[in-house]
Amino acid sequence: MANKIDYNGQSDDQLSESLGNLKREQFNLRFQAATNQLEKPSRVREVRRDIARIKTLQAQRTSAATAK
C-alpha cells in the first residue's frame, strides 16, 4: 500500500477518470485470473478497494451538494 493515492484532492472529473481506469484494470485482472496468468493476486483486492473509495467519495460529495 505504499502507492496509495489520495482521492480527496482530486476533482470530480479526475475521480471519474480514475474510476474508469480502475474498472478497466479490474476487468483485465479478472481476465488474467480466469486464464491463470495473474502475477500479483493482491492487486485484485487493492483495485476493488480503490473503486469503493472513489464511489464512497463521490456519494459523499453528491450528498453534500444536495444538502446545501
N, C-alpha and C positions, 0 to 999 in steps of 0.2 A: 504494500500500500504506500510505497514511497512516492509514487507518481499520482497521488490523489489530487484531483482538480477541484478548485474552489468554484462551484457553480453559482454562488451568491453574487459574485462580482460580474457575472455575465448578463447581457441584455436579453430580452425575450427572444429576439431573433437568433442570438448566439445559442441560447438554450435549445431552441427548436432545431438548429443545425446540429448541435451536439447530440441531441436525441436521435435524429435521423442517422448520424454516423454510428452511434452505438447500436441501434436496431439493425443496421446493415452488418456490423461486426458480429452481433448476436446470431444473425442468420448464418453467416459464414462459419461461426464456431459450431453451431448445431449441425451444419452440413459436414464439417470435419469430424465431429464426434460420431455421426452416423456412418462415416466411411473409415472409422478407426485411424484417422490421421491427425488427431488432436495432440498438439505438442505440450500445451500448458492448460490442463483441465481447470486450474484455479481461476483462469481468466474468465470462464463462463460465469462464475459467481460474481466476480468483480463487475463485469458488464451489466449483469442483471441488477445489481445493487445501484450502480450508477444511473441506470434507467429509472429506477424507483426514486432516487434522489432528485432527478430532474423533474419527474412527474409531480412529486410532492412539492417542490419549489414552485412549479407552475400553478398548482392548485392553490397554494398559499397566496401567490401574487394575484390570482383571479379573485379569490375571496376577499382579499384586502382591497382590491379595486372596486368591488361591488359594495363593500361596507362603507365606502366614502360617500 
